[in-house]
Amino acid sequence: MESLLIFVNIALAVILVVVILLQRSEGGALGLGVSQDNFTSARSVGTFLTKFTSIVAALFIICSIAIVAISRDEFRETQSVLEKEEEQNSNLPQIPQSK
């Protein structure tokens, strides 16, 4: 389950990077290169990409939180640190008592 979520998270990260790079910058130097005489205006493409970016970013964050939650459950143990120390000390060889 964790490996599937990691794969989905990596895929979402790649999609997020690509979508961000496709967006038009404030200066207009980057982006799709959509001209004003095209049938879809630059504004409608921009709003679609903005909405799609926010959806992918939200899915990326949710997936990241789920990975952390799953991985924390795997490493959680029922013993305290003191109980572990007592276990380790009981496994050591004991010094014989002199009479």
N, C-alpha and C positions, 0 to 999 in steps of 0.2 A: 504494500500500500504506500509505504513511504517513497519507494523508488518511482512509482507512478506519479506521485505528487511532485517529486523533484523534476521528472521529465516535463510535466505540465508547466511547472514554474519556469524552467529554462525556455520552453516554447513561448510562453507568455512574455518573457523578457526580450526575446528576439523580435517578436511581433511588436512589442512596445517601442523598441529602438527604431524599427523600420517605420512605424506610423509617425513617430516624432520627427524623423528625418524627412518624411514626405510633407509635413506641414509647411506652410508658407511662413517665412520669417517676417519680422516687422518691416524690414527693408525691401522685401520682395525678391531678394537675390536667390533664395532657395525655394524649393517647393515643387509642385507638379508641373509648373510651366504652362498652366492653363491660360490661354489668352482670353481677352474680354469678349471676343466675338464668338466664342464657343457656346454651345447650347446650354451648358451648365455654367453658371456663374462661379467665380472664384469664391464668393461668399458662401454659397451653398456647399461647395466642396470643403471649405474651411470649417463650417459648422459640423458637417458629417465627421471629418477627421477629429475635430475637438471632442465630440461626443464619443466616438469610437476609442479615442485615447483615454478618456476618463473611465470608460467601461473596462478596457484592458488593464489599466492601472489598478482599478478596484479589485479585479479578479486576481492580479498579481499579488496584491497585499493580502487578500484573503487566503490565497494558496500558501504564501509565506508563513502566515500565522498558523495555518493548519499543520505545516511541516514542523514548526517549532513545538506545537502542542503534542504531536505524535512522537517526536524524538524525546521530549521530556518524559513522557510516560514510559518509554523504554528504559531510561536510565534511572528512574525513580526506584529506590529500594526501601524495604520495610525496616531495616535495621538502622539504629542510630550509630553514630560514630563511636560511642562508648561501648556498645555491644560488639562492634567489629574489633575494637582494641582488646576486649576480654577474650574474644575468640582466638585472636592471634597469640595472646599470651598463654592460653591454655594449650596450644599446639607446640610450644617450645619445650625442650627437655628441661626437667626439673633438677635442681642441684640436690644431691643426696644430703640428708640431715645427719650430722655426727652425733654419736651417742655418748 
